[in-house]
Amino acid sequence: MKKGIFLIFIFSIVFSSLSFLPSALSQSNEGALSLQVSIFTDGSTYLQGSATVDPLLPVKYSNGTISGVTSKLTNKQGEEWQFTLKTQNAFNEFNARFVLPANAKLITESVKSGSIPLVYTQGKSLVIEVSGLQQPLDLTFSYELAESQNGTASFPVFWIYIIAILIAVAIVFFILRKKKTRTGRQRKSNKRGKKSREIAQDTKSGKEKEPLTDFRKKFNTLKQTLNEREIKTVEGLIELGGKAKQNQLQKFTAIPKAAFSRHIATLEAKGLISKKSLGRVNLIQVRVE
């Protein structure tokens, strides 16, 4: 009888071991999962990672790689967003990292997970990490966005940018218009100045032209009494405007200096020119009277 009881005990141990083996093999077949989830302000999420078997997530899985964007993991009620991710199967080992939008506020009481979550700050974002063994990945939490990230708050910011651009355009337009006006005024001023100078020059020319005209009449009357060089000297003086320095007139007519001085004296004696001493040089000019 003792031998029968012993055999029954041995058979029960073997049967329990055989019944436990499929369950253990089933869990080990799920392999490992490594996942990072980035949550955006519009509720969409970007998943990337790796798994030895398909975790059946709402994104693409190919050759052990998880990658894709989905909006199926979040939903919004008022100003509060809720995130939920749960795999259908258990994993031998998993590690997952969830990055919330910048400046988002986590509702601590809402965090629910099959394993103890680790919450910390990275830059301006909150990060939640969970890991586990021989269990599915299961995480739920709620959060709120910062006011500057809500659609109602970003609307005034948009208009601020528009107003700033319009102000900048108006300033540039005003500067260009002012510059154009200044240029126009400068051109008008230059035209007036040029016209004034032309009028003054015409007046001066008119005043100078009248004595030379009278002098030409006088010169034509006495021309027959002059020799070739004397005529050349008077005509050169007329071309120089009716007056010139003696050395300038001598170079203009190309008459030798010694002879030129005698011609000047002769023309002065005949009343055609006058000579005025200016220090070391003499000023020669036509004589109308």
Secondary structure as GFF3:
##gff-version 3
##sequence-region A 1 289
A	DSSP	alpha_helix	2	29	.	.	.	ID=ss1
A	DSSP	beta_strand	32	39	.	.	.	ID=ss2
A	DSSP	beta_strand	45	51	.	.	.	ID=ss3
A	DSSP	beta_strand	60	62	.	.	.	ID=ss4
A	DSSP	beta_strand	65	70	.	.	.	ID=ss5
A	DSSP	beta_strand	74	77	.	.	.	ID=ss6
A	DSSP	beta_strand	80	86	.	.	.	ID=ss7
A	DSSP	beta_strand	91	99	.	.	.	ID=ss8
A	DSSP	beta_strand	105	113	.	.	.	ID=ss9
A	DSSP	beta_strand	118	122	.	.	.	ID=ss10
A	DSSP	beta_strand	125	135	.	.	.	ID=ss11
A	DSSP	beta_strand	138	144	.	.	.	ID=ss12
A	DSSP	three_ten_helix	147	149	.	.	.	ID=ss13
A	DSSP	alpha_helix	151	222	.	.	.	ID=ss14
A	DSSP	three_ten_helix	223	225	.	.	.	ID=ss15
A	DSSP	alpha_helix	228	239	.	.	.	ID=ss16
A	DSSP	beta_strand	243	245	.	.	.	ID=ss17
A	DSSP	alpha_helix	246	253	.	.	.	ID=ss18
A	DSSP	alpha_helix	257	269	.	.	.	ID=ss19
A	DSSP	beta_strand	273	278	.	.	.	ID=ss20
A	DSSP	beta_strand	281	286	.	.	.	ID=ss21
###
